[in-house]
Amino acid sequence: MGHPYSELLKDRPLRLLWGGLTLSAIGSEFYRVGAIWLAVKIAGANSALMITAQAGAMLAVSLLAGPVIETLPRRAFLIWGEILSALVAGGIVLAGLAHGLSFAHLVAAGVTLGAISAMSRPVFLSSLPTLVPGKVREANGLFDSSMRIAQAGGPFLVSLALKAVPPIHLLTVNAVTFLASAASLAWLRRPLDGAGPGPVGAASVLRRLGRGLIAANGVPGVRSVLVATGVRGGAYALGYGVALPLLFAGAHAGLPGLAVVLGVGATTETLSTPLLVLTQPRRPLRRLFEGYMIIGLSLAAMGLAAALLAGAPSIWLVAVLSATAAMIGFGNSVATLQLTSFLASRLDGDDYAAVLRLRYVVIIGSMMLATAAGPALLSRLGPAWTILLCGLAALAAAGPALLARTTAMYGPGFTVR
């Protein structure tokens, strides 16, 4: 019997859909790298506010509009979402070429694309039981691979593309890939609508978050995990997502160097996960916090190295920061793998879903707080020392949790000792 993915990809329409969504995910990486780079060039330290606005839009849409969107025809919604995304990305390029690109343009585009993405992905995932009945787990893995391929390969493709086109046309690539994704969805010509949930109001959303808090308090260690996860999310967003691009904006290596560093980090994370799955830590909750410690130490090392290598040859800067990015990617893989296993093994289905929603809110809220403080921190400390500070913040959140007694109470498979 062949691999489950190869069995799924024998279906031509599904194969086209996977290819279209993979292209779209790669295009989104082009946009992510290109947009933050353009924002840094235009707004400097204030570019952090673009991430703040985008995160706020994603949070609001996920909590309030997402459940309502689930009641709409799914295939039509997904197709028009991709078309609208293409128009937004392409419109930014046209505006930039015709009148000059402004920071306000980038913020508006980021908010719109973030909101569409926050609505579209849950709609697509909820369509899988109808699209591939009986093979949802395999299909989840297949389409998750699209994201991993994009995260690993996208930054390297960006580095190559920059040899032929200016940075603004990274957004053009994204617009084209959105259209390719829309075409693959249209070509599918299969129903995606199943038995969907009814409309959900704001009060219901608040009840779900309340249930998440109760469930988190009922399982030893979950609250510490949420705190460490939130701090790590904010530190990563500001240090890795904003300060690092700002650092390269002032370095000779420029955007190609940044793309290489990001690509090394994402590739290491992608390659580490299937290897880490084969391991069985004796104290898995401790392993989770060790992952966050690795992220914090690596971020701090990245900032310190950047400060010490100021004025050094570009190849040294790219090489050393790539090494620290690889460790950040490895730490992400360690922590994420243990986190999902921990929550899934200690919480039942409804509580698990409630805590996942709460985790999402904590991460996005932390990202908003950290990036909102970004302009002040970056202006006062500079990119290198801001990255170092972000690493120390992640360490400060993970360290006490790592040493707490609750981390020792779980054995292999998160069974209670």
KAHU-V904586 format. One line per field, one symbol per residue. psi: psi as a letter, one per 30 degrees, with the letter a starting at -180 (. if undefined). A space follows every 10 residues. Layout:
psi=???
This chain:
psi=klkeeeeeff jeeeeeeeee eeeeeeeeee eeeeeeeeee eefbfffffe eeeeeeeeee eeeefeeeef flkeeeeeef eeeeeeeeee eeeeeeeefk kleeeeeeee eeeeeeefee eeeeeffeee eikfheeeee eefefeeeee eefeeeeeee effflleffe eeeeeeeeee eeeeeefehk kfkajlllkk leeeeeeeee eeeeeeffjk feeeeeeeee eeeeeeeeee feeeeeeffg lffaeeeeee eeeeeeeeee feefefffli keieeeeefe eeeeeeeeee eeeeeeefgk flkeeeeeee feeeeeeeee eeeeeeeeee eeeeffklee eeeeeeeeee eeeeeeeeee fefeeeeeee fleefeeeee eeeeeeeeee eeflfffffk akghkk.
